[in-house]
Amino acid sequence: MVLASNEKPGRMNSEDLVTLNVGGKLFTTRLSTLKQFPTSRLAGIVDGRDPEFKTVNGQIFVDRDGALFSFILDFLRNHELLLPSDFSDYLRLQREALFYELDSLVELLSQHLLQSRPALMEVHFLSRNTQAFFRVFGSCSKTIELLARRITVFVEQPTALARSGNPFPPQVTLLPLPPQRPSHHDLVFHCGSDGTIENHAGVRYISIKPDNRKLANGTNVFGLLIDTLLKEGFHLVSTRTPASGDKSECYVFERIKSLQVLGGNKTPNPENTTIPAPSQK
């Protein structure tokens, strides 16, 4: 949200203006603009309270990055950060905000950096005889929760008729179970049969919504799981060769979160990214 100024228009004099020389770039603006955060170092610089900075020929020299200061000044003027779509110096801009002790801008950039981190997903797949074992680990617990809701394990259970020695062919029912959740960041399940139960009772099937099939073949389940991750925006970035003695295969997926325009009533230029400031208390 763009915060409106309560300042009333009036006649401006030279005392209302200040010129900063930041790394060789000159910026002239209202004194009130630079003092919006009175406890910041920037306010102390323009107030003369910081002895490290002197006024020479009507300019306050600050030995910092002038190009990045233009974004800081824009933030102070508009209470939002409007950046080019190809901007990548978020960490350097955050460092400048820390230098000027602009806590609101530091917090804003921290939230943005956290939201824009890639989400990683590892799929461990082990096929052994007639069974297949899966472990999915993800840095994004929300994606793990989504998969846990979509994946159902169906276990064949013999009916009472089959257990009582009835001469007719045994019947089985499918008992639905959720995958195991060792932690918030991973889930474990397996499918197929251990090959020791007659008439295939005890076979585990895997269903992954919205697909309604119940699959016992590990290769088919693996393909459906990968297809689900791809539809969620992940793409394969690497595979790991099994270590000696470990026959499991590891596939690593990554999803880059797109930058989002949050809040505000304005329609931003598609060539820019808008990051609104958090509300001030």
N, C-alpha and C positions, 0 to 999 in steps of 0.2 A: 504494500500500500504506500502511495506517495503521501507524505505528511505535508499538510499545508502550513505555510508560515503565517504567524500572527502579527508579523511586523507591518506597521502602517507605512504607506509610501510617504516620502518626504524629501526635502532638499538634502543632497549629499554634499559633504565637504571633504577636504583632503584627509581629515582625521578619521573619516569613516573607511578609508582605503588603506591597504597594506600591500607591499610588493615583496614577494619571496623569490629569491634566486635559488632554485633547487637543482643542483648539479649542472648549472649553466643555463637552465630554462627559467624564464621569468613568468611569474604568475601574479596578477594584480586582482584583488578581490576585496569584498567587504571584510572588515575586521570581525564583524558579528558572525560571518560564515565560518571563520577559522576558530572561533571561540564557542562553538555550539556545545562542545564538551569541555566545560571549564576546568575539570581536573586532569585533562590530557596534557601530554608534553607539548603538543602543538599549540595549545592555548598559552602555555608558559613561554613558548618561543616568541610568539607575537606580543605578549605582555611584557617582555623583557625580564621575566623571572628566571630564565635559564641563562646563566652567565656564559655558557658555551657558545651562544649565538649572539653576534653583534650586528648592528645596523651600519652599513657602509654605503654612502651615497644614496641614502633613502631606500636601500634594499637589505633584507635580512638573508644572509647566505646560509643555506643548509646543504651540507655535503651528502646528499642522498640522490636517489634515482629520480630524475625529473619526469621521465616518461610515465613512470608508475604513479607519480604524485598527481598527474592530471586525472587519473581515475579516482584518487582519494578526494580531490577537490570536487569532482562531479558528485561523489557520494555525499559530501557535506552540503552541497547545494540542493540536491534533489532527494536525499534520503533513500536512494536506491542506486544499485550499481549496474551500469549498462556497459557491457563488454563486447568486443568483436567476437564473432563466432569462432575464429581461429585462435583466440586468446588461450595461452597455456601456462602463463606465469603466475598461477594462483598462489603458490608457495612464496614466491618473491614478493607478491603484493601483500600477502599476509605478514611477511617479515617487515615490510614498510609500515603497515598498520600497527604492528607491535612497537616499532620505534617511536611512532607518534603517540602511542598509548591510546589509540582509538578502539576501546574495548568492543563497541558495538560492531565495528567493521571486522575485527578479529573473529568475533563469534559468528558473524555472518559467513565469512570465508571458511571457517572450520566446519560449519554445517554443510556448506556446499561441497567441500572436499570429501567429507564423509559420505555424502549422497552419491558422489560421482565415482567412488571407488568401484573397480570391477568386482563382480560377484564370481567366485570360483566354485566349481563343482567337480568332485572326483567320483568316478564310478569304478569300483573294484569288482571284477567278474572272474569267477572260478568255475570251470566246468569239470566235473569229476564223475565218471561213469554215467549214470542216468540222472544225476542231480546237478543243479547249477546254483551257485551261491552269489549273492549280491550284497555289497555294502556301498551306500551312497553317502558321501560326506560333502557338506557345503558350507561356505563362509556366510551365506545368507540363510538364516534360520527360517525366514518366511517361505523360501522356495522348498526347503525340507518339509515344512508344514503342509504346503500345497501338495507335494508328492505323497506324503503320508495319508492325506485325505483321498487321493486318487487311487492309491495302490491297495488292493485287497488280496489277501492270501486265502485260498479255499482249500481246506483239507478234507479228503474223503474219509467218511466215517461209516463203518458197516452198520446196517440196520439190525434190529433185534432178531429178525427172521434169520439173518445170516449167522448170527452168533449162536442160535439155538440148534443149529445143525439141520435146518430145513432143506430138503432135497432140491428145491427150486434154485435157480441161479441167484447168488447173493445180490442184494441191492445196497446202494450206498447213498448217503446224503452228503452234501457239501457244507462244511462248517466254515463260515467266513471269519477271518481273523485279521487284525491290523498288522502291518509290519512291526518288527521290534524297533524300539527307540532307545538306544544306549545313551543318547544325549540329545540336546536341542539341535545339534548340527549334523546328526547322521541317523540313518535307518538301515536295518538289516532284514533280509528275507531270502528264502530259497524256494526252489520249485523242483518238480520231478519226483522220482520214486527211488527209494534205497534198494529196490530189487529183491527185498526179502519177504514181502507180503504177497500172498497169493491173490489172484484175481484183481490185482492192481489197487486194492483198497489201501488207503493211506497216501495216495498220490497227492502232491501239492500243486495247485494251479495258481497262476498269477493273473489278475485282471487289473488293467490300468485305464481308468476313465479318461475320456469319454468312450474309449473302445470297450465293447461289451464282451469280447472273447475271453475265455479262460484258457490260458496257455500253460502247458507243462514243460515244453521244450525250452531250455535255457537260452538258446540262440535266438528264438523268436521273442522271448521276453526281453532280452537285451536290445534287440532291434526296436521294439516298441518303446522301451525306456529312453533310448537315445532319441527317437523321433519326438517323444514328449519334451525332452530338454531343448531340442532344436526349435520347437514351436514356442517355447518359453523365452526364446531370444538368445540361448547359449550357442556357442560354436566351439568345435574341437580345436584345442591349441597344442596338445601334446599327448603322447602315449609313453608309458614307461615299460621297458623290457623287464619281465619278471626276474627277480634276483634268484640266485642259486638256491634250489630247494623250495622256492615259492612259485607255484604254477598259476597264480592269479594274474590277471591283466588289469592295468590301471589306465583309465582314460580321463584326461583333465579337460574340463570345459570352462569357458569364460563368457561372461555377459557384461558388456560395457553399458552402464546406465546412461541414457540420454539426458542431456541437460534440460531441465524443465523451467518454464516461466511460471513463477508462483505468485498468485494473487494479482492485485492491481486491476484497474479498469481499462488500461490502455492496451492497444494492440501493438506489440513490439515489432520493430523492424526485423525481418527474418535473418538479417545479417548480424544481429546482435543477440546477446544473452542478457536477460534482465534478472537481477537478483535483488528482490526487495529487502529493505532493512527490517530487522525485528522492531516491534513497537517499543517505544521508550516508556518506562514507568516514571 
